[in-house]
Every structure is written in structure tokens, then in C-alpha cells.
Amino acid sequence: NKSFLPAGKGSDGLYFGMYERYSHNVVPHRRCLLQPPVMDEILDELTSFAHKAKLEPYDEITWKGILRHAGIRLNRAGDEILVILVTKGSKFPFTNQLIRTLINRFPMIKGIIQNINRSVGNVILGNEEKLLFGSPYLNEELDGIKLRLHYKSFFQVNQPVATLLYQHLDSLLDK
């Protein structure tokens, strides 16, 4: 229900991927069988946009580039999605075009957030943000409990396990 992938650069331009073991080399992401296919489809659309807009990925060594990470958060029902774009600075070109493209193709997108991380390290999220579209929250339901999850909120990724944890905690409470 949540994925953040760093941006990297290859001969074809910017891509999203995962860090190679024991390094900060970004290995291109193709498909993930653990996440819903719509998450890969959104990443494909973001990659296509980055190529058209000629966006450069952030480079940890030179501190150059714009796009650091792309994040996607999906509720259990699959009817609400947040897209998070982590950038080095507040300037992010063609955002209106990106918003139109994403919400037309993926109407279940509830919010698009630009998170700004000006630090030189490799922490994913920064302290600044711009709400580009919609809301920074997803609506979720867990074992009959309605939740509103912020894109930065911790929430157990394995939702069946989260249900078991809440049920166990509930059994420990005096009622």
C-alpha cells in the first residue's frame, strides 16, 4: 500500500528504481508483484512525464538534479491513491500538465503532493511540502475502524497483519 522509489539516470534518461544492495546506486524498477499493478502504471506515467519535461534526477554526490523520489500510497479498497513527488527544491516545472495527465488517467488519485527535501543526505522526505492537487490524506478502514492517513503517517504495510495487531491490542484492554 506504500512505495517510495529513488530517481536514477541511465542512457534513456530518468527512471525510478531501488537501491542496489549495500550502495546508493539506483537499479531500474520494472514491475513489482507485491504491489497492485496500478502503482507500476503510475510510475510508468511519471517516468514518461520526466522524459518529456527533461527532469534530472537528484545526484547525491553532486547535489544537482530536481527529482529525488516518487511515492505512491494506496488504500486497501484501491479507490484512493496519493502520489508524492520528492524534489530538491520548490521549483518543479510543468506541474499543471502533470496533474492533468495523472488525474485523467487515474481518477482514483485523491492527492498529489510535492515534498521538498533540501538536505544533502539521503533521507527520503523533507519538512516542506506543497499540495499540488486534492488532499494529503487517504481514507482507510481497518477492522471497522475508520482512519484518515496522511502521506507521512506510519501505517503497517501488511494490512492483514495490522488487523491482527489491532485485534490483539483490543483484547488486552480492560473494557
Buried (B, 14 or more C-beta within 10 A) or exposed (E): BBBBBBBBBEEEBBBBBBBEEEEEEBBEBEEBEEBBEBBBEBBBBBBEBBEEBEBBBBBBEEEEBBBBBBBBBBBBEEEBBBBBBBBBEEEBEBBEEBBEBBBEEBEEBBBBBBBBBEEEEEEBBBEEBBEBBBBBBBBBEBEEEEEEBBBEBEBBEEBEEBBEBBEEEEEEEEE
